[in-house]
Every structure is written in structure tokens, then in C-alpha cells.
């Protein structure tokens, strides 16, 4: 019955119905997330009209796409190419767009920091230098050699080499060329390791204070503050980039090995543990200084140059605001690492069972320089014990 009715329709009626269907499909498609291409035809076949209506109806029923937290490619500067085989042993880190960074901000349940950041002046930020404490005994020589060995193999595996000629394009086109992705991988991996010593040392000092029924002399506070700063470095980096599954797997293993090794080292010789951290922080200052040199080459890292820094960074560092750049952020992080370098090199010179923490309390009515938690008075290679009021 239906086919007989359509067969006897006049050409004018068919043309009118076809035009209405096309207009309906075009209007519905414009408001949906699916793109549909409509081709005008003079075929009066009623099945063609029915097919167009079905496609349009299906498109209308699809909900609008939602921006997801991590997996949405539109948030990332370097999405995987369609059809490209996934590399399981990939060290790369995907960099979020500015919209992605803003979307990653989590405003819920934000608690104030237990240790308020002291802040740095511009002169202090730009005054940080790459320094090295010359090992004075076998303990320091061993610790320094250990850290340099780990650094060598990490650089080799991840494809990093320091420029030797001063040419910013020296390694362009080779596996040693640095990109935004490779820099973020280095930062995330470094901070995931650097946050371990402070928390482990504070835990052991806390147990010792409880076990021996006596005060700790201020070391727990400084260790916890260091651990929080390192964790903040990592959290900020994770708002900017998403490390690969392989990188995260290596961090799992690396943290397990390093945390247990540092635990045993601090139990056996706290001064050796402090030397290890001091030399790690030397390498951190070196790494961030090299990154700042790359950032000074305009146009080399356009993603970093046009990046909006995460909100949690603005709320943590007093020297940052919503107009601050990625370079401003790195300057703040490098200054933190420089302070940790000084603190741990100083701790390596102390009697950690009897001396007080000179960074925790300033003695009044004393003319001689004293350590502090900022960079106004600083000795990058550490304070000698004889120069401190303990």
C-alpha cells in the first residue's frame, strides 16, 4: 500500500519532500557533534529520503562531546597520529594546551600549605649559580661518584646531552635534541625522586624522637618542608604534561628502589644520606639552569613560551601571578633546589645526633651571618660546622 502511494506522487511533490528533508538534515547536523555531508540529487527514490532522515535522527541523538581529564587529544599539543603504532617504550610526555592546563586545575578541597613559602626576590632568583662541593673525604667522594653514575646512565637512556659548542641547534635532528616533551619527562622523573629523601628522613627522625623520648632539635620541620616543596614541583609539572605509561612504570620502580636504599643509608649513616641529597640537588640546579638557557633562545620552545602556568603554582609561590611565564616558574623551582642543595650540604657537615638545625631558628643579638630558609644569606656548598652557632 505504501509503495503504491509513493509511486503515484507527482514530481512536484517529490521535489518538495526532498528539499524539506535536506533542509531538516542540514539544520540537525549543524547542531550535532557529528559532521555529515549532504549531496543534492534529483533521484526521486523515496528510500533516499528515508535514509537521510535516519542519519539525521541518529546524529541528533548523540550527546555533545565532553572534555575529559587526560585522554582528550584536543587538550594536548602532540596527539598520537592516526594509524601510528603505539610505542610501549616511549619516554615522552604529552604537553597540555593552555585550555588543558586550566581544565586540570582542581579547585575542590584545597587546603592551606603547612609550610608557607618564604618567597624570593628577582635578584635572588637570577643569582642562583651552578656550584659544586669538592668531596673532602671518602664518604663524599663515594656519594658524588654514585650520583654522577646515575646521572650518566639516565642521560644516555633518555637521550640527553649538554651542548658543547654553545649552538642551540647543535643536536637538532638527532636523538640528543631536546624538546618540550623530553624536558617535561626529565622534570617529572627528577621531582618524583627528589621528593623521597625529605619524607624518609623526617619519618626516621620522628621515630627517633618518640623512641628516645627527646626533642629533635628542629630537623623534622626542615625535612618536611623540603619534601612538600619537591612534591609541589611534581604536582605543577603534572598539570603541564602527561607522562607515558613507560615513564610512570619506571618511576614506580625507581621510587621503590631509591626509597628503601635511602632508608637504609640514613639509618646507617645520616651524614652520607645528606651528602647524597646535596649532590642530587647540585644536578637539579644544573638541569634547570640548562633549561633556562634553552628558554632564552626565542622560538626554540614555542609551547613553553606561550604557556599559562597552573593555578596551584600561582597560589604556592609568592613571586608568581596569572601573568607569569613558564620561565618564571622554572626560576622559582631552581631557587628551591638551590636552597635544598645548601641545606643538605650543611647537614652533611653536622653531628646530626647532637647539633641543632641552624636553619630552623635564628639567634638574636648575634652579628655573624646565620643560615635562613631563604636565599638572602646563602652558601651553596654548605656551611662549615665551625661557622655555626649550634
GIJOBEL-V167306 format. One record per backbone hydrogen bond with DSSP energy under -1.0 kcal/mol. CO is the residue of the C=O (numbers start at 1). NH is the residue of the N-H. E is the energy in kcal/mol with one decimal. If there is no record, write none. Layout:
# GIJOBEL-V167306
CO:NH:E, CO:NH:E
This chain:
# GIJOBEL-V167306
1:5:-1.7, 2:6:-2.1, 3:7:-1.9, 4:8:-1.2, 6:9:-1.4, 10:14:-2.0, 11:15:-2.5, 12:16:-2.1, 13:17:-2.4, 14:18:-2.7, 15:19:-2.4, 16:20:-2.0, 17:21:-2.3, 18:22:-2.3, 19:23:-2.3, 20:24:-2.3, 21:25:-2.6, 22:26:-2.6, 23:27:-2.3, 24:28:-2.2, 25:29:-2.3, 26:30:-1.6, 29:32:-1.1, 45:48:-1.1, 46:50:-2.0, 47:51:-2.2, 48:52:-2.0, 49:53:-1.9, 50:54:-1.8, 51:55:-2.2, 52:56:-2.0, 53:57:-2.1, 54:58:-2.1, 55:59:-2.1, 56:60:-2.1, 57:61:-1.4, 72:75:-1.7, 73:76:-1.5, 75:97:-4.4, 81:84:-1.9, 92:244:-1.2, 94:242:-2.8, 95:77:-3.2, 97:101:-2.5, 98:102:-2.2, 99:103:-2.3, 100:104:-1.7, 121:125:-2.2, 122:126:-2.4, 137:141:-2.3, 138:142:-2.7, 139:143:-2.3, 140:144:-2.6, 141:145:-2.4, 142:146:-2.2, 143:147:-2.1, 144:148:-2.4, 145:149:-1.9, 146:150:-2.1, 147:151:-2.4, 148:152:-2.3, 149:153:-2.0, 150:154:-2.1, 151:155:-2.5, 152:156:-2.1, 153:157:-2.4, 154:158:-2.2, 155:160:-2.6, 167:170:-1.8, 169:172:-1.2, 171:174:-2.2, 174:177:-1.5, 179:183:-2.3, 180:184:-2.2, 181:185:-1.7, 182:186:-1.9, 183:187:-2.2, 184:188:-2.6, 185:189:-2.4, 186:190:-2.6, 187:191:-2.6, 188:192:-1.8, 189:193:-1.2, 190:194:-2.8, 191:195:-1.3, 193:196:-1.8, 196:200:-2.3, 197:201:-2.9, 198:202:-2.2, 199:203:-2.0, 200:204:-2.3, 201:205:-2.6, 202:206:-2.3, 203:207:-2.2, 204:208:-2.2, 205:209:-2.3, 206:210:-2.1, 207:211:-2.8, 208:212:-2.8, 209:214:-1.5, 217:357:-2.6, 218:222:-1.0, 219:223:-2.4, 220:224:-2.5, 221:225:-2.2, 222:226:-2.2, 223:227:-2.4, 224:228:-2.4, 225:229:-2.1, 226:230:-2.3, 227:231:-2.1, 228:232:-2.3, 229:233:-2.1, 230:234:-1.8, 231:235:-2.7, 232:236:-2.5, 233:237:-1.9, 234:238:-2.2, 235:239:-1.1, 237:241:-2.3, 240:96:-2.9, 242:94:-2.3, 244:248:-2.3, 245:249:-2.2, 246:250:-2.2, 247:251:-2.1, 248:252:-2.1, 249:253:-2.1, 250:254:-3.2, 251:255:-2.7, 252:256:-1.9, 253:257:-2.5, 254:258:-2.7, 255:259:-2.7, 256:260:-1.5, 257:261:-2.3, 258:262:-3.1, 259:263:-2.1, 260:264:-2.2, 261:265:-2.2, 262:266:-2.8, 263:267:-1.9, 264:268:-2.1, 265:269:-3.4, 269:273:-1.8, 270:274:-2.1, 271:275:-2.1, 272:276:-2.3, 273:277:-2.0, 274:278:-2.4, 275:279:-2.2, 276:280:-2.0, 277:281:-2.5, 278:282:-1.4, 279:283:-1.7, 280:284:-2.0, 281:285:-2.6, 282:286:-2.1, 283:287:-2.6, 284:288:-2.5, 285:289:-1.9, 286:290:-2.0, 287:291:-2.0, 288:292:-2.2, 289:293:-1.8, 290:294:-1.8, 291:295:-2.2, 292:296:-1.3, 294:297:-1.2, 296:298:-1.3, 297:300:-2.1, 301:305:-2.1, 302:306:-1.6, 304:307:-1.2, 310:314:-1.2, 311:315:-2.0, 312:316:-1.0, 313:317:-2.3, 317:320:-1.7, 321:324:-1.7, 325:329:-1.7, 326:330:-2.2, 327:331:-2.2, 328:332:-1.6, 329:333:-2.1, 330:334:-2.8, 331:335:-1.9, 332:336:-1.8, 333:337:-2.2, 334:338:-2.3, 335:339:-1.9, 336:340:-2.3, 337:341:-2.3, 338:342:-1.9, 339:343:-2.7, 340:344:-2.4, 341:345:-1.9, 342:346:-1.9, 343:347:-2.5, 344:348:-1.8, 346:349:-1.5, 347:350:-1.2, 350:352:-1.0, 351:354:-1.4, 351:355:-3.0, 357:360:-1.2, 379:382:-2.5, 384:387:-1.4, 385:388:-1.5
